[in-house]
Amino acid sequence: MLYWLAELAPDSSVFNVFRYITFRTGGAVLTALLFVFLFGPRVIRSLRVRQGKGQPIRKEGPERHILQKQGTPTMGGLMILSGVAASVLLWGNLGNPYVWVVLLLTLVYGAVGLFDDFLKVTRQSADGFRGRIKIVVETAAALVATYVIASFGEEPFSTSIAIPFFKDFMIPLGKWLFIIFGTFIIVGAGNAVNLTDGLDGLAIVPVMIAAATFGFIAYVVGNALFADYLQIHFVAGTGELAIVCGALVGAGLGFLWFNAPPALIFMGDTGSLALGGALGTIAVATKHELVLAIVGGLFVLEAASVIVQVFSFKMFGKRVFRMAPLHHHFEQKGWPESTVVIRFWIISVVLALAGLATLKLR
């Protein structure tokens, strides 16, 4: 919204600063951070009163989780989403279609997660929204988002995927195959982050690291000069997504203040699905879907551990891991929760650096 001040007064040096994506990204970080700081305590108090016993803990999870985490309120993703929405609406260029696609997809996924959390709390059961219905709704939203993104550019470029480490090599998929591929990325990202959200602070920091990384990627991909210098594909308009990424980082920092061990609140599916969906949509828009698999490699590992565990048990009656997702495996091996969390953060930083390296190593 503040971007329009520069448009309304093009000759004003005071308002001209709002034209710069870097300035508005910084503003988005601070705005989202302050928003969550200011309203977070009220949200936590309200949720604690309304939820009573808080989020039910899975009985098949580590036993100490039931003792230590039972009663902690969930739906903390409401804090994150409200901070992100307020910040993006204030600092983003609302005439940019990419901003609206990512923001609306994020809110839709947040609504799906909110309903799931609501059912868990009201039923006092770890089982919420029926899995198949949940996936259908997520897939429908992702299909629409990917279809709109594919419609912004000209084919075959808009329906092709870029391959990391190669300058000009792209694989043209065609519109419908690209939509299926993009939908898979968005739905997969949402659920992978959801699976990672099992320990205090475990998911939010890797999400912030990935968001900061894709904020930089969005900025250079949306800038013709930087894209030409780095010899990456230029996608007009995607630079504005850096503001969305900045809002994700700021809201994530604010939430971490309350989610740091011992957590005062959990983000729940409300936050994890929405944050993963946002990252997936940004990756599709910037044509860095495969780089997301590197930057968000921790989420990929967590999701893969569940898939491998289920497949192995159903096919051979044996478990590959002591418990899935992967972070529970290391807990069962005797790692303290804080050790698991911090080491996974370190892995996220290394993977983010590897993802950034793909911009230059071509």
BADREN-45739 format. One record per residue (C-alpha): x, y negated, z. Coordinates in pm, whole numbers, padded with zeros to 5 digits, always signed. Example, Ala and Ser with C-alpha at 12.3 -4.5 7.8 and 13.67 -1.06 7.14 Angstrom:
% BADREN-45739
+01230+00450+00780 +01367+00106+00714 
This chain:
% BADREN-45739
+00000+00000+00000 +00286-00239+00082 +00419-00170-00268 +00128-00371-00404 +00262-00684-00231 +00553-00679-00474 +00310-00634-00763 +00086-00919-00647 +00378-01156-00595 +00640-01053-00855 +00840-01375-00814 +00868-01352-00436 +01211-01242-00313 +01057-01154+00024 +00812-00898-00115 +01049-00773-00384 +01214-00544-00127 +00901-00327-00135 +00988-00225-00491 +01287-00025-00371 +01217+00341-00304 +01509+00363-00062 +01369+00081+00156 +01019+00227+00156 +01152+00576+00233 +01327+00438+00540 +01006+00261+00637 +00811+00586+00592 +01049+00774+00824 +01019+00514+01101 +00643+00469+01062 +00567+00843+01081 +00807+00882+01375 +00649+00597+01575 +00297+00712+01487 +00358+01060+01632 +00543+00917+01934 +00258+00679+02017 -00039+00908+01959 +00122+01245+02032 +00065+01244+02412 -00304+01160+02365 -00345+01438+02111 -00176+01689+02343 -00393+01591+02639 -00708+01613+02429 -00618+01953+02282 -00520+02090+02622 -00860+01996+02764 -01056+02125+02465 -00864+02449+02417 -00842+02561+02778 -00634+02878+02754 -00451+02742+02450 -00320+02950+02162 -00353+03327+02208 -00018+03506+02175 +00006+03818+01958 +00015+04130+02179 +00255+04301+01937 +00504+04015+01980 +00782+04001+02240 +00639+04055+02590 +00804+03747+02738 +00616+03527+02488 +00290+03627+02654 +00429+03526+02993 +00603+03203+02888 +00395+03063+02603 +00040+03161+02693 -00175+02853+02752 +00024+02616+02530 -00216+02418+02307 -00196+02459+01931 -00309+02250+01629 -00012+02017+01682 +00001+01995+01305 -00269+01732+01340 -00001+01501+01484 +00228+01567+01189 -00038+01534+00920 -00184+01213+01060 +00164+01062+01083 +00248+01168+00727 -00082+01044+00585 -00061+00706+00760 +00301+00657+00655 +00249+00759+00289 -00060+00541+00253 +00130+00245+00397 +00461+00279+00211 +00382+00481-00100 +00290+00354-00445 -00074+00461-00447 -00085+00420-00823 +00155+00714-00859 -00036+01039-00930 +00237+01264-00787 +00189+01104-00445 -00180+01187-00444 -00133+01544-00565 +00120+01625-00292 -00071+01440-00019 -00408+01598-00103 -00260+01949-00133 -00093+01899+00205 -00420+01791+00366 -00616+02078+00210 -00364+02332+00340 -00377+02156+00675 -00756+02194+00678 -00725+02566+00603 -00475+02604+00885 -00692+02396+01118 -00990+02624+01063 -00767+02927+01122 -00636+02779+01449 -00988+02684+01555 -01108+03044+01513 -00811+03178+01708 -00871+02942+01999 -01249+02980+02016 -01232+03358+01985 -00918+03384+02200 -00775+03619+01943 -00457+03612+01735 -00675+03695+01434 -00827+03386+01275 -00935+03320+00919 -00974+03643+00717 -00650+03692+00528 -00799+03745+00184 -01032+03446+00204 -00745+03233+00332 -00523+03330+00038 -00805+03268-00211 -00857+02913-00080 -00482+02843-00078 -00447+02981-00431 -00738+02774-00562 -00589+02453-00420 -00244+02538-00558 -00390+02618-00900 -00552+02277-00919 -00236+02100-00801 -00013+02282-01050 -00261+02225-01334 -00261+01851-01264 +00120+01838-01242 +00152+02026-01573 -00083+01771-01732 +00132+01469-01642 +00411+01532-01892 +00438+01656-02247 +00475+02019-02338 +00694+02219-02357 +00893+02022-02096 +00606+01990-01849 +00543+02365-01853 +00905+02483-01839 +01120+02572-01542 +01476+02445-01499 +01752+02687-01409 +02005+02574-01144 +02371+02542-01252 +02274+02494-01620 +02257+02151-01783 +02002+02184-02060 +01872+02537-02025 +01501+02563-01949 +01257+02850-01979 +00930+02748-02150 +00646+02938-01986 +00346+02785-02154 +00075+02606-01962 -00108+02895-01798 +00199+03100-01711 +00356+02787-01561 +00041+02726-01357 +00057+03082-01224 +00426+03040-01143 +00373+02705-00971 +00081+02844-00772 +00299+03131-00652 +00567+02884-00538 +00320+02667-00344 +00129+02952-00180 +00453+03138-00106 +00614+02831+00050 +00312+02763+00270 +00297+03116+00406 +00675+03151+00441 +00690+02846+00668 +00390+02983+00856 +00576+03309+00924 +00885+03118+01040 +00687+02923+01300 +00730+03168+01587 +00970+03002+01832 +00986+02655+01987 +01139+02419+01732 +01230+02699+01491 +01022+02591+01190 +01010+02213+01220 +01385+02146+01193 +01438+02358+00878 +01131+02186+00732 +01287+01845+00803 +01617+01958+00651 +01438+02082+00338 +01227+01764+00320 +01535+01542+00348 +01708+01747+00077 +01410+01725-00158 +01375+01356-00079 +01719+01308-00231 +01638+01543-00520 +01311+01359-00593 +01493+01025-00591 +01762+01127-00843 +01523+01329-01062 +01291+01028-01085 +01574+00787-01170 +01679+00800-01536 +02034+00673-01469 +02109+00915-01185 +01947+01205-01370 +02160+01133-01677 +02478+01105-01467 +02412+01434-01288 +02288+01590-01615 +01964+01706-01459 +01618+01677-01610 +01451+01341-01564 +01087+01355-01449 +00933+01009-01456 +00743+00909-01144 +00874+01178-00911 +01109+00935-00736 +00808+00816-00538 +00795+01158-00370 +01101+01052-00169 +00857+00845+00041 +00649+01157+00109 +00962+01347+00208 +01065+01060+00434 +00726+01072+00605 +00768+01447+00657 +01107+01392+00819 +00979+01113+01045 +00667+01301+01155 +00878+01613+01208 +01119+01426+01433 +00831+01290+01638 +00675+01635+01668 +01008+01793+01769 +01013+01564+02073 +00708+01752+02203 +00788+02090+02047 +01142+02118+02189 +01178+02410+02434 +00973+02455+02640 +00714+02339+02388 +00428+02120+02506 +00237+02203+02187 +00258+02434+01887 +00206+02309+01532 -00005+02615+01450 -00118+02704+01101 -00245+02346+01078 +00111+02226+01048 +00307+02520+00909 +00079+02588+00610 +00058+02219+00525 +00433+02156+00551 +00519+02460+00342 +00259+02367+00083 +00399+02014+00065 +00752+02140+00003 +00632+02383-00262 +00434+02115-00446 +00726+01871-00440 +00953+02144-00579 +00710+02211-00865 +00671+01841-00942 +01048+01780-00952 +01112+02101-01150 +01337+02238-00877 +01128+02540-00785 +01426+02776-00787 +01635+02534-00581 +01361+02551-00316 +01442+02921-00281 +01798+02816-00192 +01722+02515+00028 +01437+02702+00197 +01628+03028+00202 +01555+03073+00571 +01181+03076+00497 +01243+03325+00216 +01434+03555+00454 +01158+03537+00714 +00889+03623+00459 +01102+03895+00300 +01160+04058+00639 +00784+04096+00687 +00735+04235+00336 +01021+04485+00378 +00900+04589+00722 +00543+04651+00608 +00651+04833+00290 +00900+05054+00472 +00656+05147+00746 +00369+05227+00508 +00584+05421+00262 +00830+05598+00491 +00691+05551+00841 +01011+05376+00948 +01090+05019+01052 +01389+04838+00902 +01384+04568+01173 +01313+04604+01542 +01034+04350+01489 +00929+04118+01208 +00951+03833+01121 +01329+03820+01136 +01359+03586+01436 +01183+03844+01655 +01434+04107+01541 +01719+03907+01691 +01517+03841+02005 +01472+04216+02046 +01848+04258+02008 +01892+04040+02316 +01958+03697+02167 +01814+03416+02383 +01544+03214+02210 +01761+02902+02204 +02043+03095+02035 +01813+03224+01762 +01668+02879+01700 +01999+02690+01684 +02169+02950+01465 +01876+02944+01226 +01906+02565+01215 +02272+02602+01120 +02178+02844+00842 +01924+02587+00715 +02192+02316+00696 +02427+02544+00502 +02151+02642+00259 +02055+02276+00209 +02415+02193+00118 +02418+02486-00125 +02098+02354-00282 +02242+02005-00319 +02552+02153-00482 +02336+02276-00770 +02283+01913-00873 +02649+01871-00959 +02773+02221-01040 +02640+02247-01392 
